[in-house]
Amino acid sequence: MRVVSLVPSLTEAIAVSAPGVLVGATDWCSHPPGLDVTRVGGTKNPKLDPILALAPDLVIANEEENRAPDLTALREAGVEVLVTEVRDVPQAFRELARVLDACGAPPRPRWLDEAERAWAELPAPESRLTAVVPVWRRPWMVLGRDTFAGDALSRLGVENVYADHGERYPRAAIEELRAKVPDLVVLPDEPYRFTPEDGPEAFPGLPCALVGGRHLTWYGPSLAEAPRVLGAALRAARR
């Protein structure tokens, strides 16, 4: 089995669960560290000729991260493409199982059981907070409806104020975001790399939680520790 992954979190899941099957991954596939495969460009601009040159049996993609024209071109070239859809935590587990099965991984890797257990055993939040969750700057974009990250935060007691918006990643002026007066602003380090010096200053007077995008937006082995790591970051921002 020869697999090319165009989804960073799924790259990690495949690499640790079915060693040796990955032959290609995007430039953004940073985990596991030291992954030695051919790099085939970005998630939004994969290099089709190098992918085809790898003669993959399967390309793993995602309906949100990858562009439909690229996936169509791969199919027209005779490559099988598996496209995942992940809008919430339970769906992430179902899609992970489907991907690993398609890649010939042994059944039920330990990390997947640990991740499901970590989320299933979460205690009910003692209170609920509201949050704005920017994912880009210049222009400002935030989490909207129907997103994996929004569902993960909700399970940790944080409600996205744009969860009912008509778009999944709406644009909004910074003045509008401030006017929501959320209990918390959640700033991940991807896709935009928010840092202590780049992001919090735009929300004076509001607590800001800087979180790792791998724990907030990735669905893979990081899911096992995500509730603990995210929970700690959210609590720290409110102290």
C-alpha positions as CSV (number, residue, x, y, z in Angstrom):
1,M,0.0,0.0,0.0
2,R,1.3,3.4,-1.0
3,V,-0.5,6.4,0.5
4,V,-0.1,10.2,0.0
5,S,-1.7,12.4,2.7
6,L,-2.8,15.9,2.0
7,V,-4.1,16.5,5.6
8,P,-1.5,17.1,8.3
9,S,-3.4,15.6,11.2
10,L,-4.3,12.5,9.2
11,T,-0.6,12.3,8.1
12,E,0.3,11.9,11.8
13,A,-2.5,9.3,12.4
14,I,-1.4,7.2,9.4
15,A,2.3,7.4,10.1
16,V,2.0,6.2,13.7
17,S,-0.7,3.6,13.0
18,A,0.5,2.1,9.7
19,P,4.3,2.6,9.5
20,G,5.7,2.4,6.0
21,V,2.6,3.1,4.0
22,L,3.1,6.9,3.6
23,V,5.1,7.8,0.6
24,G,4.1,11.5,0.4
25,A,2.7,14.3,2.5
26,T,2.3,18.1,2.4
27,D,4.9,20.6,3.4
28,W,2.7,21.4,6.4
29,C,2.7,17.8,7.7
30,S,5.0,18.4,10.7
31,H,4.1,15.3,12.8
32,P,5.4,12.9,13.6
33,P,8.8,14.8,13.8
34,G,11.3,13.5,11.4
35,L,8.8,12.1,9.0
36,D,10.8,11.0,5.9
37,V,8.5,11.1,2.9
38,T,8.3,13.1,-0.4
39,R,6.8,16.5,0.2
40,V,4.2,17.4,-2.4
41,G,3.4,21.1,-1.7
42,G,0.7,22.7,0.4
43,T,-2.8,21.6,1.3
44,K,-4.3,24.2,-1.0
45,N,-1.7,23.9,-3.7
46,P,-0.5,20.3,-3.9
47,K,1.9,19.5,-6.7
48,L,0.0,17.0,-8.8
49,D,2.9,15.7,-11.0
50,P,5.0,14.7,-8.0
51,I,2.0,13.0,-6.4
52,L,1.4,11.0,-9.6
53,A,5.1,10.1,-9.8
54,L,4.8,8.4,-6.4
55,A,2.2,6.0,-7.9
56,P,0.0,6.1,-4.8
57,D,-2.7,3.5,-4.3
58,L,-4.6,6.1,-2.3
59,V,-4.6,9.8,-1.6
60,I,-6.1,11.0,1.7
61,A,-7.9,14.4,1.6
62,N,-10.4,16.5,3.5
63,E,-13.3,18.5,2.1
64,E,-12.3,21.6,4.1
65,E,-8.5,21.6,3.8
66,N,-8.2,20.6,0.1
67,R,-9.6,22.0,-3.1
68,A,-12.1,20.1,-5.1
69,P,-10.4,20.8,-8.5
70,D,-7.1,19.2,-7.3
71,L,-8.9,16.1,-6.1
72,T,-10.8,15.9,-9.3
73,A,-7.6,16.1,-11.3
74,L,-6.1,13.2,-9.2
75,R,-9.2,11.1,-9.8
76,E,-9.1,11.8,-13.6
77,A,-5.5,10.6,-13.6
78,G,-6.7,7.3,-12.2
79,V,-5.8,7.8,-8.5
80,E,-8.2,6.7,-5.7
81,V,-9.0,9.6,-3.4
82,L,-10.6,9.3,0.0
83,V,-12.2,12.6,1.2
84,T,-12.9,13.0,4.8
85,E,-15.5,15.3,6.4
86,V,-15.0,16.3,10.1
87,R,-17.4,18.7,11.7
88,D,-17.4,17.5,15.3
89,V,-15.5,15.2,17.7
90,P,-17.6,12.0,17.2
91,Q,-17.3,12.4,13.4
92,A,-13.5,12.8,13.8
93,F,-13.3,9.4,15.5
94,R,-15.5,7.7,12.8
95,E,-13.4,9.3,10.0
96,L,-10.1,8.3,11.6
97,A,-11.2,4.7,11.8
98,R,-12.3,4.8,8.1
99,V,-8.9,6.3,7.0
100,L,-6.8,3.9,9.0
101,D,-8.9,0.9,7.7
102,A,-8.4,2.2,4.1
103,C,-4.6,2.4,4.8
104,G,-4.4,-1.1,6.0
105,A,-3.6,-0.2,9.6
106,P,-4.1,-2.8,12.3
107,P,-7.5,-2.5,14.0
108,R,-8.0,0.0,16.7
109,P,-4.6,1.5,17.6
110,R,-4.2,2.2,21.3
111,W,-4.1,6.0,20.8
112,L,-7.5,6.0,19.2
113,D,-9.0,4.2,22.1
114,E,-7.3,6.6,24.5
115,A,-8.5,9.6,22.6
116,E,-12.1,8.4,22.5
117,R,-12.0,7.7,26.2
118,A,-10.5,11.1,27.0
119,W,-13.4,12.9,25.4
120,A,-16.1,10.5,26.6
121,E,-15.0,10.9,30.2
122,L,-14.9,14.6,30.2
123,P,-16.9,15.9,33.2
124,A,-19.8,18.2,32.5
125,P,-18.6,21.8,32.6
126,E,-19.4,23.6,35.9
127,S,-20.0,26.8,34.0
128,R,-20.0,27.9,30.4
129,L,-18.1,30.7,28.9
130,T,-18.6,32.6,25.6
131,A,-15.7,33.0,23.2
132,V,-14.6,34.6,19.9
133,V,-12.2,32.3,18.1
134,P,-10.1,34.1,15.4
135,V,-8.4,31.8,12.9
136,W,-7.0,34.6,10.6
137,R,-5.9,38.2,10.7
138,R,-5.8,40.7,7.9
139,P,-8.7,40.2,7.4
140,W,-10.1,38.9,10.6
141,M,-11.8,35.6,10.3
142,V,-13.4,33.5,13.1
143,L,-14.8,30.1,13.7
144,G,-18.5,30.1,12.6
145,R,-21.0,27.2,12.5
146,D,-20.4,23.5,12.2
147,T,-16.7,23.2,12.9
148,F,-14.6,20.6,14.6
149,A,-12.8,23.1,16.8
150,G,-16.1,24.8,17.8
151,D,-17.5,21.4,18.9
152,A,-14.3,20.6,20.8
153,L,-14.5,23.9,22.7
154,S,-18.2,23.4,23.5
155,R,-17.4,20.1,25.1
156,L,-14.9,22.0,27.3
157,G,-17.5,24.5,28.4
158,V,-16.7,27.3,25.9
159,E,-19.4,28.4,23.5
160,N,-18.4,30.1,20.2
161,V,-20.5,33.3,19.8
162,Y,-20.5,32.8,16.1
163,A,-21.7,29.2,16.2
164,D,-25.0,30.1,14.6
165,H,-23.5,32.2,11.8
166,G,-24.5,31.3,8.3
167,E,-20.8,30.7,7.3
168,R,-18.3,28.3,8.8
169,Y,-15.5,30.9,8.7
170,P,-17.0,34.3,8.6
171,R,-15.1,37.5,8.2
172,A,-15.7,40.2,10.8
173,A,-14.3,43.7,11.5
174,I,-12.3,43.8,14.7
175,E,-14.8,46.4,16.1
176,E,-17.5,43.8,15.7
177,L,-15.5,41.1,17.5
178,R,-14.8,43.4,20.4
179,A,-18.4,44.4,20.6
180,K,-19.4,40.8,21.3
181,V,-17.7,41.2,24.7
182,P,-17.0,37.5,25.0
183,D,-15.8,36.0,28.3
184,L,-12.7,34.8,26.4
185,V,-10.8,35.2,23.1
186,V,-9.3,31.9,21.9
187,L,-6.2,32.4,19.7
188,P,-4.7,29.3,18.1
189,D,-1.3,29.2,16.5
190,E,-2.7,27.9,13.2
191,P,-3.7,28.5,10.5
192,Y,-2.7,32.0,11.5
193,R,0.1,32.0,14.0
194,F,-1.2,34.1,16.9
195,T,1.4,34.8,19.6
196,P,1.6,36.8,22.8
197,E,2.8,39.7,20.7
198,D,0.4,39.3,17.8
199,G,-3.3,38.9,18.7
200,P,-4.0,39.7,22.3
201,E,-3.3,43.5,21.8
202,A,-6.3,43.6,19.5
203,F,-8.6,42.7,22.4
204,P,-7.8,45.1,25.2
205,G,-9.5,44.2,28.5
206,L,-10.5,40.7,27.3
207,P,-8.8,37.5,28.6
208,C,-7.0,35.7,25.7
209,A,-6.1,32.0,25.6
210,L,-3.3,31.1,23.3
211,V,-3.7,27.5,22.3
212,G,-1.9,25.1,20.0
213,G,-3.7,24.5,16.7
214,R,-2.6,20.9,16.8
215,H,-4.8,20.4,19.9
216,L,-7.7,22.6,18.8
217,T,-8.0,21.8,15.1
218,W,-6.2,18.5,14.4
219,Y,-7.9,15.1,14.6
220,G,-5.3,12.4,15.2
221,P,-3.1,11.2,18.1
222,S,-3.2,14.7,19.6
223,L,-6.9,14.1,20.5
224,A,-5.8,11.9,23.4
225,E,-4.2,14.8,25.2
226,A,-6.3,17.7,23.7
227,P,-8.9,17.9,26.5
228,R,-6.3,18.2,29.2
229,V,-4.0,20.6,27.3
230,L,-6.8,22.8,26.0
231,G,-8.6,22.8,29.4
232,A,-5.4,24.0,31.1
233,A,-4.9,26.8,28.6
234,L,-8.5,28.0,28.9
235,R,-8.4,28.0,32.7
236,A,-5.1,29.9,32.8
237,A,-6.5,32.7,30.6
238,R,-9.2,33.3,33.1
239,R,-7.0,33.6,36.2
